[in-house]
């Protein structure tokens, strides 16, 4: 448990150091590991981004985070407490999950039985790949849409229809492949979406569903396992 406390202390202090990454000339050092982690974090939200966009996302966050620190001189105590509690929660959850995977074995018969009795849970929803083109004004977005221009760079996104903001679901779901949507005001910009690919719903095979079923079954006993581990640690039965 000591190593987790060490990680927690280091991460909290590093997060709120004045030297997050911005120097006086505003050059920012971003590692490949940070880029890869950001891509993975986005995938968990059903958003697919490339390395260039991931780097830009980190850079912008870092600029704003440093500006916050400079403007406030120090991070408010409640923010530090909140970050610490969130990190502890994440580490605790990860520890329980790893324990379950290493100690609780789920046999093939159990997995197959769950797959057969819960067929609706193993349908991959309709997916859409689109390019989002951002504009500062409605007129620029409208011109791009009406002229059906091709020379502007956009952000590529791959997601399920259900993973989209409800405001966008209906519009994008009704747009055909290679078509553009009319300009939409979203997150402070006027955006035109172009549909690149549409993948219909698909029934997942047992093999494709295996890991998901395991996670579902682990989740069902997560809080019981969590309590058992806490009790063991408190009583000295588990030290690592």
N, C-alpha and C positions, 0 to 999 in steps of 0.2 A: 504493500500500500504506500510505502514511503516514496517509491519512484513516481507514483501518480501525483502525490503532493508536490514533488519537485517539478514535474512537468507543468502543473497548474500554476505554481508560483512564477516559473520562468515565462510561461506564455502570457500571463496577465501583465507582468512587468514589461515584456517585450512589446506587447500590443500597444501600450500607452507610453512608450518611450518617445521623446521628442524626435529621435532619429529613426523614424519609421522608414524613411527611404528618400526623403527630399533634401537636397543640398541647396545651398544658396542660389545656384544657377538653375534650380528646378530639375536637374537631372535625377532620374529615378532608376534605381537598380532593382530589376525584377528577375527572379530566378526561374528557370525552366520548371522546377518543382512547383512553384507557386502557380504557374500557368496551367500545368497539368491538373493540379488540385482544383483550380477554378473551373476547368472544363468538366471535371467529375462532379463538382457541386452543382453545376448547371444541368448536367444530365439527370441528376436526381430530381430536378424540377421540370423534367421533360423539355429542356431547352438545349439544343445542340449549337455550340459555337466553335469557331476555329481558334488557333493560337493567337492570331492577330487581334481578334475581338476580345479574347480573354485577357491579353496583355493590356489592352486599352481600358478594360473594365477595372483591372487591378490598379492601373496608374491613376485613373480618375478617383477611385476610392481613396487612394493613398494621399493624393493632393488634398482632397476634402477633409480627410481625417487629420492630417497635419495642420490644416488651416483651423480646424476646430480646436486643436490643442494650443496653437499659437494665440488664438483669439481668447481662449478661456484660461490661459496660463497653466492650468492643470485640469485634469479630468475630474468632474464631480465625483465625490465618494460613492454616491448611489449607483453611478455608471460602473465603477470598478466592482462593486458588490454584485451587481446584476450580471456582469461578464463572468465573474468568478462562479456564481451559482449556476449559470448556464453551462459553463465548462465542466463543472463537477457533475452536473446531470448527464452530460454527454459521455464523460469518462465512465460513470457508473453504469450507464446503459450498455456501453461497449464491453465493459468487463463481464456483465451478466450474459450478454450475447455470446461472447467468446467461450465462456464457461459452458453454456448450453451446447454449443457446437462440438466442444471437446469431450464432454461428459455424457450427454444425452444422445443416444443413438436411435435413429428412426429407421425401421426396416422397410424393405420394398413393399411388403404387403400393406402396411399402414398407408404409405404414400399412394399406392394404387387404389386403395379403398376410398381415400379422401377425394382423389381425382374423379372417380366414377360417381360418387354421391354429391359432388358439388360442380357439375359441368359448367354452370354459368360463370364461375369464377375464373375460368381458363380460356376466355375469349379475348384475344388481343383487339382492342378497340380501333376504330378507323384512325389512320394516321395521315397527317398532311405535312408536306415539306413546302415552305414558302420563303420568299425573299421580301424583307421589309425595307422600304425606301422612305427615309425620313426627310422632311422639309420644314423650314422655319415658318413658312406662310402657306395659307390655303391656296393662293393663286399659283405658286410654284408647283405644289402637289397636283393641282387640277391640270395645269399645262402638261405635266409629265404623264398623267393618266390619259388625257385626251389625245395626245400625240403618240401614245404608245411607245415612248422612248426606250432604248435598250442600253444606253451608254453610261448609266449611273450605277455606281457600286452600292449594294445593299447588304443587309445582314441576313445570312442564311439561318433558318430555324427548322428543326424537325420535331414534331410533337403530336400527341394524340389530340383529337378534337376536344375530348373531355379535359385535357390539360390546359386548354386556353382559357383566358379570361372570359366569363360569360358574355361580356359585351361584344367580344369578337367571334364567339363560337358560331352564331347564326349567320353572320356575314361571310366568314371564310368557308363554312360548310356548304354554302349555296354557290360558291364561286367555282367554276370549272377549271380544269388543268390548263395552264398557260394563260389564263385570264387574270386581269388585275381588278382589284376592288376600287371603288371610288375613294377619294381621300377621307380618312378617318382621323379625328382629333383624339390622340391617345398618349398618355404620359407626357404631356407638354409639347408634343410635336404633331404635325400633320403627316400621316403615314399612308402610303399606298402599298398594299400587299399583292404580290404576284404568286400564284399557285404554281409550284414546280412539279409536284408529284402527289398523287392521292393513293393511299393503300387501304383497301376495304378491310372490314373486320375479319379476323382469322381465328379459327379454333386451334389452340395450342396443343401439341402432342404431350403425352405423359412425360417424355424425357425433357421437353422444353419447360414443363411445369414443375419438375422435381424440386429444384431449389426454392421456388416460391412456396410450395407446399410445406417444405421443411420450416421455412421462416414463419408461415402461418401457424404451424403446430407449436413452434417454439414460443411464438407470441402469446398463445393461449395459456401457457404456463409461466410466462415471463415474471409476473409479480410474485408467484409462489416461489420460483427459483430465487428471485431477488431477496425475499424475506429469509429463505433458508441460508443464503450466503451471508447476509448481515448477521444472523444469529450465530453462524459458525465462526465468523471473524471476531465477534464480541466475546465468544466463549473460548477463543484461542484454538479452535479446531482447524482453522484455515489461516495460513500466514502469508500465502503468495497468490 
